């Protein structure tokens, strides 16, 4: 047996930390003297102590450390998978913060106010069937041109699924797609998209941070709207347009793309285990699409105790830009070049959206598809 001081030196954990871990049940001593209260540890406990120390060094919360240690006692391979899953989440969250930091740097290089006045009374409804194109006029501030946002929405059940669990929305300032999963997936997607309707059109003096804050609050509201739907949840990708900028909030593996000057740029990063492995350099991007676990989400709206932090960003818009928001029923099936070709075909949003649905169907239509195509054009 080792005294607490000896065990502390051997495990590289302080006596104070060992007492704390004892209180939490993470590392109780092998024996406590009933008269003096001195703690004694068995040599065999050093392995668990070192595991705890290493897990804490990678930033794992104590509650999760306890679960990994309990799993390690009976299933070392399962504990390894749990650690890998935790680190994949860390990589994903770090990548999201990196994207936000990049977006903020780009924003701070230019004007820091969203001064485009928004006009027009076109209203949007949560779309469950084929939607028609809509035009929303955005009148710029003095000296700025006016633009029109033309949108089209399409939902398709696909050729395999028995029900539609995707939802989409295109309103006068808000675009969104959601991909529900689980027995209540349809309700989850519709509830999440419906909750976003609380996002108001940005005021002429609204700053980028104000719009992003409103979007983040709406995502939390959407997560609460999903609460209580057993074993179900949804992804969510949403955008607020101000006439000069597009503010994005994203959770899950639905996607947002920008087509500009014929080039297709992905604006979001998938919150999946596979994407985290790609980001960490452990998986070749070309292999990701063929992984059986490619749809294993690290983040989703599921009404849990802690709402997920959405990936946030602000993107400058130009006349001629075309945006696509879609669920993975399209992006996971169709090669990026085929998506780019359909978007760049020189047709309007309605025809482009139809072409994207047809593309997914031509490739087997294995999943529901939801897509919103939005064009920025001079008024």
NORZI-V204450 format. One record per residue. SS is DSSP state (h for helix, s for strand, l for the rest). PHI is phi in degrees with one decimal (999 if undefined). BURIAL is I if it has 16 or more other C-alpha atoms within 10 Angstrom, else O. Layout:
BEGIN
ss:SS phi:PHI burial:BURIAL
ss:SS phi:PHI burial:BURIAL
END
This chain:
BEGIN
ss:l phi:999 burial:O
ss:s phi:-113.1 burial:I
ss:s phi:-68.2 burial:O
ss:h phi:-63.5 burial:I
ss:h phi:-67.7 burial:I
ss:h phi:-64.5 burial:O
ss:h phi:-66.9 burial:I
ss:h phi:-61.8 burial:I
ss:h phi:-65.9 burial:O
ss:h phi:-71.4 burial:O
ss:h phi:-93.7 burial:I
ss:l phi:64.6 burial:O
ss:l phi:-115.4 burial:I
ss:l phi:-72.3 burial:O
ss:h phi:-61.0 burial:O
ss:h phi:-61.4 burial:O
ss:h phi:-65.2 burial:O
ss:h phi:-62.5 burial:I
ss:h phi:-64.0 burial:I
ss:h phi:-64.1 burial:O
ss:h phi:-66.6 burial:I
ss:h phi:-66.4 burial:O
ss:h phi:-60.0 burial:O
ss:h phi:-84.2 burial:O
ss:l phi:80.6 burial:O
ss:l phi:-76.1 burial:I
ss:l phi:-147.2 burial:I
ss:l phi:-70.0 burial:I
ss:l phi:-66.1 burial:I
ss:l phi:-69.5 burial:O
ss:s phi:-151.6 burial:O
ss:s phi:-122.6 burial:O
ss:l phi:-63.2 burial:O
ss:l phi:-67.2 burial:O
ss:l phi:-98.6 burial:O
ss:l phi:-94.4 burial:O
ss:l phi:79.1 burial:O
ss:l phi:-65.1 burial:O
ss:s phi:-96.8 burial:I
ss:s phi:-128.1 burial:I
ss:s phi:-120.5 burial:I
ss:l phi:-83.6 burial:O
ss:h phi:-57.9 burial:O
ss:h phi:-63.2 burial:O
ss:h phi:-79.4 burial:O
ss:h phi:-61.8 burial:I
ss:h phi:-61.7 burial:O
ss:h phi:-65.4 burial:I
ss:h phi:-61.6 burial:I
ss:h phi:-67.9 burial:O
ss:h phi:-61.6 burial:I
ss:h phi:-60.8 burial:I
ss:h phi:-62.0 burial:I
ss:h phi:-67.0 burial:O
ss:h phi:-64.4 burial:I
ss:h phi:-67.8 burial:O
ss:h phi:-66.9 burial:O
ss:l phi:-89.6 burial:O
ss:l phi:88.8 burial:O
ss:l phi:-70.3 burial:I
ss:l phi:-61.7 burial:O
ss:h phi:-59.3 burial:O
ss:h phi:-61.2 burial:O
ss:h phi:-73.9 burial:O
ss:h phi:-58.1 burial:I
ss:h phi:-60.0 burial:I
ss:h phi:-66.6 burial:O
ss:h phi:-66.4 burial:I
ss:h phi:-64.8 burial:I
ss:h phi:-63.8 burial:O
ss:h phi:-68.8 burial:I
ss:h phi:-61.6 burial:I
ss:h phi:-63.0 burial:O
ss:h phi:-120.5 burial:O
ss:l phi:-149.7 burial:O
ss:h phi:-61.8 burial:O
ss:h phi:-64.7 burial:O
ss:h phi:-64.7 burial:O
ss:h phi:-65.2 burial:I
ss:h phi:-62.5 burial:O
ss:h phi:-64.1 burial:O
ss:h phi:-64.3 burial:I
ss:h phi:-65.4 burial:I
ss:h phi:-63.2 burial:O
ss:h phi:-63.4 burial:I
ss:h phi:-61.2 burial:I
ss:h phi:-67.8 burial:I
ss:h phi:-61.9 burial:I
ss:h phi:-64.8 burial:I
ss:h phi:-60.3 burial:I
ss:h phi:-61.2 burial:I
ss:h phi:-64.6 burial:I
ss:h phi:-67.6 burial:I
ss:h phi:-64.9 burial:O
ss:h phi:-63.2 burial:I
ss:h phi:-64.4 burial:I
ss:h phi:-66.5 burial:I
ss:h phi:-62.8 burial:O
ss:h phi:-63.2 burial:I
ss:h phi:-65.2 burial:I
ss:h phi:-61.4 burial:O
ss:h phi:-61.9 burial:O
ss:h phi:-61.7 burial:O
ss:h phi:-66.0 burial:I
ss:h phi:-59.8 burial:O
ss:h phi:-62.1 burial:O
ss:h phi:-65.3 burial:I
ss:h phi:-72.4 burial:O
ss:h phi:-73.3 burial:O
ss:l phi:-118.2 burial:O
ss:l phi:-59.9 burial:O
ss:l phi:-105.6 burial:O
ss:s phi:-125.7 burial:O
ss:l phi:-95.7 burial:I
ss:l phi:-107.6 burial:I
ss:l phi:-81.6 burial:I
ss:l phi:-78.6 burial:I
ss:l phi:-105.4 burial:I
ss:l phi:-130.2 burial:O
ss:l phi:106.0 burial:O
ss:l phi:-113.3 burial:O
ss:l phi:-63.6 burial:O
ss:l phi:-113.4 burial:O
ss:l phi:-114.6 burial:O
ss:l phi:-126.7 burial:O
ss:s phi:-58.2 burial:I
ss:s phi:-96.9 burial:I
ss:l phi:-119.8 burial:I
ss:l phi:-132.2 burial:O
ss:l phi:-59.9 burial:O
ss:l phi:-105.3 burial:I
ss:l phi:-97.7 burial:O
ss:l phi:-68.4 burial:I
ss:s phi:-130.5 burial:I
ss:s phi:-120.9 burial:I
ss:s phi:-123.3 burial:I
ss:s phi:-87.1 burial:I
ss:s phi:-117.1 burial:I
ss:l phi:-87.8 burial:I
ss:l phi:-74.2 burial:I
ss:l phi:-69.5 burial:O
ss:l phi:-55.2 burial:O
ss:l phi:88.2 burial:O
ss:l phi:-108.4 burial:O
ss:l phi:-73.3 burial:O
ss:l phi:-92.8 burial:I
ss:s phi:-127.9 burial:I
ss:s phi:-121.6 burial:I
ss:s phi:-100.0 burial:I
ss:s phi:-103.1 burial:I
ss:s phi:-129.0 burial:I
ss:s phi:-140.8 burial:I
ss:s phi:-123.4 burial:I
ss:s phi:-138.1 burial:I
ss:s phi:-125.6 burial:I
ss:s phi:-141.4 burial:I
ss:l phi:-71.7 burial:I
ss:l phi:87.0 burial:I
ss:l phi:-105.6 burial:O
ss:l phi:-121.6 burial:O
ss:l phi:-67.4 burial:O
ss:l phi:-84.5 burial:O
ss:l phi:-141.0 burial:O
ss:l phi:-100.0 burial:I
ss:l phi:-115.9 burial:I
ss:s phi:-97.7 burial:I
ss:s phi:-141.7 burial:I
ss:s phi:-148.3 burial:I
ss:s phi:-147.9 burial:I
ss:s phi:-140.6 burial:I
ss:l phi:-109.3 burial:I
ss:l phi:-73.2 burial:I
ss:l phi:-141.3 burial:I
ss:s phi:-124.1 burial:I
ss:s phi:-121.9 burial:I
ss:s phi:-159.9 burial:I
ss:s phi:-135.2 burial:I
ss:s phi:-143.4 burial:I
ss:s phi:-123.9 burial:I
ss:s phi:-78.7 burial:I
ss:s phi:-143.6 burial:I
ss:l phi:89.2 burial:O
ss:l phi:-61.3 burial:O
ss:l phi:-112.1 burial:I
ss:h phi:-59.8 burial:I
ss:h phi:-62.3 burial:I
ss:h phi:-64.0 burial:I
ss:h phi:-62.8 burial:I
ss:h phi:-63.5 burial:I
ss:h phi:-65.8 burial:I
ss:h phi:-66.2 burial:I
ss:h phi:-65.4 burial:I
ss:h phi:-65.5 burial:I
ss:h phi:-61.8 burial:I
ss:h phi:-65.2 burial:I
ss:h phi:-70.9 burial:I
ss:h phi:-63.9 burial:I
ss:h phi:-72.5 burial:O
ss:l phi:-70.6 burial:I
ss:l phi:-82.9 burial:O
ss:l phi:-60.9 burial:I
ss:l phi:-58.7 burial:I
ss:l phi:-70.1 burial:O
ss:l phi:-54.4 burial:O
ss:l phi:-96.0 burial:O
ss:l phi:-65.2 burial:I
ss:s phi:-87.5 burial:I
ss:h phi:-56.1 burial:I
ss:h phi:-62.2 burial:I
ss:h phi:-63.6 burial:O
ss:h phi:-66.9 burial:I
ss:h phi:-64.1 burial:I
ss:h phi:-61.8 burial:O
ss:h phi:-63.3 burial:I
ss:h phi:-64.7 burial:I
ss:h phi:-64.0 burial:I
ss:h phi:-62.0 burial:I
ss:h phi:-66.0 burial:I
ss:h phi:-64.7 burial:I
ss:h phi:-63.4 burial:I
ss:h phi:-61.9 burial:I
ss:h phi:-62.6 burial:I
ss:h phi:-63.2 burial:I
ss:h phi:-65.2 burial:I
ss:h phi:-66.9 burial:I
ss:h phi:-85.9 burial:I
ss:l phi:-56.2 burial:I
ss:l phi:93.0 burial:O
ss:l phi:-90.4 burial:I
ss:l phi:-57.2 burial:O
ss:l phi:52.9 burial:O
ss:l phi:-133.2 burial:I
ss:s phi:-172.0 burial:I
ss:s phi:-159.7 burial:I
ss:l phi:-83.7 burial:I
ss:s phi:-159.2 burial:I
ss:s phi:-128.4 burial:I
ss:s phi:-135.3 burial:I
ss:s phi:-138.8 burial:I
ss:s phi:-111.1 burial:I
ss:s phi:-100.3 burial:I
ss:l phi:-112.9 burial:I
ss:l phi:100.9 burial:I
ss:l phi:-126.5 burial:I
ss:s phi:-141.7 burial:I
ss:s phi:-120.2 burial:I
ss:s phi:-96.4 burial:I
ss:s phi:-115.8 burial:I
ss:s phi:-130.2 burial:I
ss:s phi:-147.1 burial:I
ss:s phi:-139.5 burial:I
ss:l phi:105.8 burial:I
ss:l phi:-121.3 burial:I
ss:l phi:-71.0 burial:I
ss:s phi:-138.0 burial:I
ss:s phi:-125.9 burial:I
ss:s phi:-127.5 burial:I
ss:s phi:-123.3 burial:I
ss:s phi:-103.5 burial:I
ss:s phi:-136.5 burial:I
ss:l phi:53.3 burial:O
ss:l phi:83.7 burial:O
ss:s phi:-102.7 burial:O
ss:s phi:-100.0 burial:I
ss:s phi:-121.4 burial:O
ss:s phi:-83.7 burial:O
ss:l phi:-97.1 burial:I
ss:l phi:-122.7 burial:I
ss:l phi:-116.1 burial:I
ss:l phi:-64.8 burial:I
ss:l phi:-94.3 burial:I
ss:s phi:-129.6 burial:I
ss:h phi:-60.6 burial:I
ss:h phi:-63.3 burial:I
ss:h phi:-63.7 burial:I
ss:h phi:-63.4 burial:I
ss:h phi:-67.4 burial:I
ss:h phi:-63.8 burial:I
ss:h phi:-61.0 burial:I
ss:l phi:-81.4 burial:O
ss:l phi:79.2 burial:O
ss:l phi:-92.5 burial:O
ss:l phi:-143.7 burial:O
ss:l phi:-71.1 burial:O
ss:h phi:-54.9 burial:O
ss:h phi:-67.1 burial:O
ss:h phi:-89.4 burial:O
ss:h phi:-62.1 burial:O
ss:l phi:-64.2 burial:I
ss:l phi:-94.8 burial:O
ss:l phi:-73.2 burial:O
ss:l phi:-66.3 burial:O
ss:l phi:-101.4 burial:O
ss:l phi:-63.0 burial:I
ss:l phi:-96.9 burial:I
ss:l phi:-73.3 burial:O
ss:s phi:-83.5 burial:I
ss:l phi:-92.6 burial:I
ss:l phi:-135.8 burial:I
ss:l phi:-163.3 burial:I
ss:s phi:-86.5 burial:I
ss:l phi:-134.1 burial:I
ss:l phi:69.7 burial:I
ss:l phi:-72.5 burial:O
ss:l phi:-64.6 burial:O
ss:l phi:-119.2 burial:O
ss:l phi:-60.7 burial:I
ss:l phi:-69.6 burial:I
ss:l phi:-81.7 burial:I
ss:l phi:-73.8 burial:I
ss:s phi:-75.0 burial:I
ss:s phi:-122.6 burial:I
ss:s phi:-168.1 burial:I
ss:s phi:-124.6 burial:I
ss:s phi:-127.8 burial:I
ss:s phi:-69.9 burial:O
ss:l phi:-107.8 burial:I
ss:l phi:-134.3 burial:I
ss:l phi:-56.9 burial:I
ss:l phi:97.8 burial:O
ss:l phi:-65.5 burial:I
ss:s phi:-128.2 burial:I
ss:s phi:-107.6 burial:I
ss:s phi:-129.0 burial:I
ss:s phi:-111.0 burial:I
ss:s phi:-150.7 burial:I
ss:l phi:-88.0 burial:I
ss:h phi:-76.0 burial:I
ss:h phi:-62.5 burial:I
ss:h phi:-100.0 burial:I
ss:h phi:-67.5 burial:I
ss:l phi:-81.7 burial:I
ss:l phi:-104.2 burial:I
ss:l phi:-92.7 burial:I
ss:l phi:-59.4 burial:O
ss:h phi:-57.1 burial:O
ss:h phi:-66.3 burial:O
ss:h phi:-67.5 burial:O
ss:h phi:-63.3 burial:I
ss:h phi:-59.6 burial:I
ss:h phi:-63.9 burial:I
ss:h phi:-65.0 burial:I
ss:h phi:-74.4 burial:I
ss:l phi:-95.1 burial:I
ss:l phi:-74.4 burial:O
ss:l phi:81.6 burial:O
ss:l phi:-109.5 burial:O
ss:l phi:-74.7 burial:I
ss:h phi:-57.6 burial:I
ss:h phi:-60.5 burial:I
ss:h phi:-65.7 burial:I
ss:h phi:-64.6 burial:I
ss:h phi:-63.8 burial:I
ss:h phi:-60.9 burial:I
ss:h phi:-64.7 burial:I
ss:h phi:-68.3 burial:I
ss:h phi:-63.7 burial:I
ss:h phi:-62.7 burial:I
ss:h phi:-61.9 burial:I
ss:h phi:-62.5 burial:I
ss:h phi:-67.6 burial:I
ss:h phi:-62.0 burial:O
ss:l phi:-95.5 burial:O
ss:l phi:106.9 burial:O
ss:l phi:47.6 burial:I
ss:l phi:-74.8 burial:I
ss:l phi:-143.4 burial:I
ss:l phi:-62.2 burial:I
ss:s phi:-127.5 burial:I
ss:s phi:-131.1 burial:I
ss:s phi:-146.4 burial:I
ss:s phi:-123.0 burial:I
ss:s phi:-110.4 burial:I
ss:s phi:-132.4 burial:I
ss:s phi:-108.1 burial:I
ss:s phi:-102.5 burial:I
ss:s phi:-133.2 burial:I
ss:s phi:-61.8 burial:O
ss:l phi:-67.7 burial:O
END
